[in-house]
Amino acid sequence: MRLKQERAHRWDSRFAPYVYIAPYFVLFGTFGLFPLLYTGWVSLQNRNLLDGDSARWVGLGNYAQLLWHDPYFWNAMGNTVSLWLMTTVPQIVLALAIAHLLNRRIRARTFFRMGVLLPNITSVAAVTIIFAQLFGRDFGLVNWVLGLFGGGHVDWQAGTATSHTAIAAMVVWRWTGYHALIFLASMQAIPSNLYEAATLDGATGRQQFFRITIPMLRPQIIFSSVIATTGNMRLLAEPLLFNPGTAAATGGSDRQFQTAALYLYEQGFTKFDFGYASAIAWLLLLATLLITGVSYLVTRRISTD
């Protein structure tokens, strides 16, 4: 009896940890890894979403068509990179500034700390619809404010630069508070004796921020940069709902703000070309990994310097 108990104890000590973590890997394999591999398999075929029996093997034909014969794909990738630049950098900079202000001794700090997170928990559809009204051509609040300073009415949806500005404003407004709270939590963990020593040495508040706070926040800045990059490289809801109607899936009448994720949506769920959409998904994945790696290296270098 004692031998059985000792054997059961050894088995429990050896295999129990694997049993505890198994549900995560089962869920990841079912809803993460399998769809990824299946999408890669489908990307090598010419398959219609409504008629799976008509699948035809084309190998790398979908990728060749995308890379060398599809200007719409490169237009969508250009828009994606443009929006990535216009959203990621302002998010990090504004989040650092807001976190620095919230880390000071101000009244109602808890209220303001809760308030910066409200945009993030708001429905993305509601945010996009409201911002689309704010950037309206005829009755938008932004154009009304510009009119007070002598500016003309801007058709924010018509141009590339204007539409990117409006969409970037939505994304930055929604996600800046999330990153600010991450930075704030890390700022509060920085030892106060570092600032006290710097004050005794005559360092100003600005010098302390750039010489102490920023270097100490290097891991959090890298984390936020990676999270912002991966999220901004797959923007879908904002450009899709920014111009609802017949041109929603094309990102405007001239595809001026169609992102790669939106182009994937157009091919997969309006034209039902499942194989072509899967190839777009894999190229977008590779582009995201590449840009995320570059973002990581740049952020690490800046924060180290």
C-alpha positions in Angstrom: 0.0 0.0 0.0 2.8 2.4 0.9 4.6 1.5 -2.3 1.5 2.4 -4.3 1.3 5.8 -2.5 4.9 6.6 -3.2 4.5 5.7 -6.8 1.3 7.8 -7.1 3.2 10.7 -5.4 6.1 10.4 -7.9 3.6 10.4 -10.9 1.8 13.4 -9.4 5.0 15.4 -8.9 6.2 14.5 -12.4 3.1 14.9 -14.6 0.8 17.2 -12.7 2.4 20.4 -14.0 1.9 19.2 -17.6 -1.8 18.4 -16.8 -2.3 21.9 -15.4 -0.9 23.7 -18.5 -2.4 21.3 -21.0 -5.8 23.2 -21.4 -3.9 26.2 -22.7 -2.0 24.3 -25.3 -5.2 22.3 -26.3 -7.1 25.6 -26.9 -4.1 27.2 -28.6 -3.7 24.2 -30.9 -7.4 24.1 -31.7 -8.2 27.8 -32.2 -4.7 29.2 -33.0 -2.2 26.8 -34.5 -4.6 24.7 -36.6 -6.4 27.7 -38.3 -2.9 29.1 -39.0 -1.7 25.9 -40.7 -5.0 25.3 -42.5 -4.9 28.9 -43.9 -1.4 28.2 -45.2 -2.6 25.1 -46.9 -5.6 26.8 -48.4 -3.4 29.7 -49.7 -1.8 27.2 -52.0 -5.1 26.5 -53.7 -7.7 28.3 -55.8 -10.7 27.8 -53.6 -14.1 29.5 -53.5 -15.6 30.0 -50.0 -19.0 29.0 -51.2 -17.9 26.0 -53.2 -15.2 24.0 -51.3 -15.4 21.1 -53.8 -14.0 23.2 -56.6 -10.6 23.7 -55.0 -7.7 23.5 -57.4 -4.0 23.3 -56.4 -2.0 26.3 -57.7 1.0 26.1 -55.5 2.6 29.6 -55.1 0.4 31.0 -57.8 -1.6 33.2 -55.3 1.6 34.6 -53.9 3.0 35.3 -57.3 -0.2 37.1 -58.3 -0.1 39.2 -55.1 3.5 40.2 -55.3 3.9 40.9 -59.0 0.5 41.4 -60.6 -1.8 43.0 -57.9 -1.4 46.7 -57.5 -4.3 46.8 -55.1 -2.3 44.6 -52.6 0.7 46.9 -52.6 -1.7 49.9 -52.3 -3.2 48.2 -49.2 0.2 47.4 -47.8 1.3 51.0 -48.3 -1.8 52.3 -46.5 -1.1 49.8 -43.7 2.5 50.9 -43.2 1.4 54.6 -43.3 -1.2 54.1 -40.6 1.3 52.1 -38.6 3.7 55.0 -38.6 0.9 57.5 -37.8 -0.5 55.5 -34.9 2.3 53.7 -33.2 4.7 56.6 -32.5 2.0 59.0 -31.2 0.6 56.3 -29.0 3.9 55.7 -27.2 4.9 59.3 -26.9 1.5 60.5 -25.6 1.2 57.5 -23.3 4.6 58.4 -21.7 3.5 62.0 -21.3 0.2 61.0 -19.7 1.7 58.4 -17.4 4.3 61.0 -16.3 1.5 63.5 -15.4 -0.6 60.8 -13.6 2.5 59.8 -11.6 2.6 63.3 -10.1 0.7 64.3 -6.9 -2.5 65.7 -8.4 -6.0 65.8 -7.1 -8.4 63.0 -8.1 -5.6 60.8 -9.5 -7.7 57.7 -9.3 -10.5 59.4 -11.3 -8.1 60.4 -14.1 -6.3 57.0 -14.1 -9.7 55.3 -14.6 -10.7 57.9 -17.2 -7.7 57.2 -19.5 -8.8 53.6 -19.8 -12.4 54.3 -20.8 -11.6 54.8 -24.6 -10.1 51.3 -24.6 -13.1 49.5 -23.2 -15.5 51.4 -25.6 -16.8 49.5 -28.5 -14.6 50.0 -31.6 -17.8 50.3 -33.7 -19.1 53.1 -31.5 -15.8 54.9 -31.6 -15.5 54.7 -35.3 -19.1 55.9 -35.9 -18.6 58.8 -33.6 -15.3 59.8 -35.1 -16.8 59.5 -38.6 -19.4 62.1 -37.5 -16.7 64.3 -36.0 -14.7 64.2 -39.3 -17.8 64.7 -41.4 -17.4 66.9 -44.5 -20.5 69.1 -44.1 -21.5 69.0 -40.4 -18.5 67.6 -38.7 -17.2 69.2 -35.5 -13.6 69.2 -36.7 -14.5 71.2 -39.9 -16.5 73.5 -37.7 -13.5 74.2 -35.5 -11.3 74.7 -38.6 -13.9 77.1 -39.9 -13.5 79.3 -36.8 -9.8 79.8 -37.8 -10.6 80.5 -41.4 -10.0 77.0 -42.7 -12.2 75.4 -45.4 -14.3 72.3 -45.1 -12.1 69.2 -45.6 -13.5 66.0 -47.1 -11.7 63.7 -44.8 -12.7 60.5 -46.5 -11.7 61.7 -50.0 -7.9 62.0 -49.7 -5.2 59.7 -48.6 -3.5 62.0 -46.1 -6.8 63.2 -44.7 -8.4 59.8 -44.3 -5.2 58.4 -42.7 -5.2 61.3 -40.3 -8.8 60.6 -39.2 -8.3 56.9 -38.8 -5.1 57.4 -36.9 -6.9 59.8 -34.5 -9.4 57.0 -33.8 -6.7 54.5 -33.0 -4.5 56.8 -31.0 -7.5 58.0 -28.9 -8.6 54.5 -28.2 -5.3 52.9 -27.2 -3.1 55.6 -25.7 -4.7 55.2 -22.2 -4.0 51.5 -22.3 -0.3 52.0 -22.8 -0.3 54.9 -20.3 -1.4 52.7 -17.5 1.3 50.2 -18.3 3.9 52.9 -18.1 2.4 54.4 -15.0 2.5 51.0 -13.2 6.2 50.7 -14.1 7.0 54.3 -13.1 5.6 53.6 -9.6 8.0 50.7 -9.3 11.1 52.9 -10.0 13.0 53.4 -6.7 12.5 56.9 -5.4 16.1 57.1 -4.2 17.2 57.4 -7.8 15.2 60.7 -8.2 16.4 61.9 -4.8 20.0 61.4 -5.7 19.5 63.1 -9.1 17.9 66.1 -7.3 20.8 66.4 -5.0 23.1 66.4 -8.0 21.1 69.3 -9.5 19.3 67.4 -12.2 16.1 69.1 -13.5 12.8 67.3 -13.8 13.3 67.1 -17.6 16.7 65.5 -17.2 15.4 63.0 -14.6 12.6 62.0 -17.0 15.0 61.3 -19.9 17.9 60.0 -18.0 16.1 57.9 -15.3 12.5 57.3 -16.2 12.9 56.5 -19.9 15.8 54.0 -19.5 14.0 52.3 -16.5 10.9 51.9 -18.7 12.8 50.2 -21.5 11.1 46.7 -21.2 7.6 48.4 -21.1 8.4 50.6 -24.0 9.5 47.6 -26.1 6.4 45.7 -25.0 4.0 48.5 -25.9 5.8 49.1 -29.2 5.4 45.4 -30.2 1.7 45.3 -29.1 0.9 48.6 -30.9 2.7 47.4 -34.1 0.9 44.0 -34.2 -2.4 45.7 -33.6 -2.0 48.6 -36.1 -0.7 46.2 -38.8 -4.1 44.5 -38.9 -6.5 47.4 -38.7 -9.9 46.4 -40.0 -12.9 47.8 -38.1 -11.8 51.4 -38.3 -11.3 51.7 -42.1 -14.3 49.4 -42.7 -16.7 51.5 -40.6 -15.2 54.9 -41.5 -17.0 54.9 -44.8 -20.0 52.6 -44.6 -21.8 51.8 -47.8 -20.9 50.3 -51.1 -17.2 51.3 -50.8 -16.8 50.0 -47.3 -14.7 46.9 -48.2 -12.6 48.9 -50.7 -11.6 51.6 -48.2 -13.0 54.5 -50.1 -13.8 55.1 -53.8 -10.1 55.1 -54.7 -9.0 52.6 -52.1 -7.2 55.5 -50.4 -7.5 54.0 -46.9 -7.9 50.3 -47.6 -5.6 48.4 -45.3 -4.2 44.9 -45.9 -6.7 43.4 -43.4 -9.5 45.2 -45.2 -8.2 43.9 -48.6 -8.2 40.4 -47.1 -11.8 41.0 -46.0 -12.8 42.1 -49.5 -11.3 39.1 -51.2 -12.5 36.6 -48.7 -16.0 37.8 -47.8 -17.2 39.8 -50.7 -15.5 38.0 -53.6 -15.3 34.7 -51.6 -11.9 33.9 -53.0 -10.7 31.9 -50.0 -7.4 30.8 -51.4 -6.4 34.4 -52.4 -7.5 35.8 -49.0 -5.4 33.1 -47.2 -2.3 34.1 -49.2 -2.9 37.8 -48.2 -3.2 36.6 -44.5 0.1 34.9 -44.7 1.9 37.8 -46.4 0.4 40.1 -43.8 1.7 37.8 -41.0 5.2 37.8 -42.5 5.1 41.6 -42.9 3.9 42.0 -39.3 6.7 39.8 -38.0 9.3 41.8 -40.0 8.0 45.2 -39.0 7.6 44.1 -35.4 11.2 42.9 -35.4 12.4 46.2 -36.8 10.3 48.1 -34.2 11.7 46.0 -31.4 15.3 46.7 -32.5 14.8 50.4 -33.0 13.0 50.8 -29.7 15.7 48.9 -27.8 18.4 51.0 -29.4 16.7 54.3 -28.6 15.8 53.4 -25.0 19.4 52.1 -24.5 21.0 55.3 -25.7 
